[in-house]
Amino acid sequence: MTEDRSLTPLRDKSVLRKHYQRVRNDFAATPEAKAACAQLVTHLRKVLPNKAGLCASYLNKSGEASLEDFHRQPEGWQLAVPRVDGDDLDFFLFDSEADMPVNRWGIREPRPEGSQAVDLSQCQVVLVPGVAFDIFGHRLGHGRG
């Protein structure tokens, strides 16, 4: 008996990634997307511990959930955002998105000169973008590892 592959989970992440990028980008173009981002920010503010701390966040690329409203008022929290350096991500304290160049993937990044580097292990909370997440919290990323 041959296996019916239509009933088995897709094993090729690139196929899943392309599918969910299309779904995500289609959703991002709807009025509901802005409301969903607002709900996300409200939820983040509710679930963060009530003490000040350091939160690693991300600056969204096209189609990803925007956290700009959260970044403006982190309620006592300092924010660190990543910069790609080869195969590594280096984190820097977030000041403002005003003077951030865009990298080759369309993501704004802090300038290392004049920015304070932060070790990710110092962060109490890390917000991670992804293409898709399942109900168990497993993440499908963009494929860079």
Buried (B, 14 or more C-beta within 10 A) or exposed (E): EEEEEEEEEEEEEEEBBEBBBEEBEEEBEEEEBEEBBEEBBEEBBEEBEEEEBBBBBBBBBEBBBBBEBBBEEBEEBBBBBBBBEEEEBBBBBBBEEEEBEEEEEEBBBBEEEEBEEBEEEEBEBEBEBBBBEEEEEEEBEEEEE
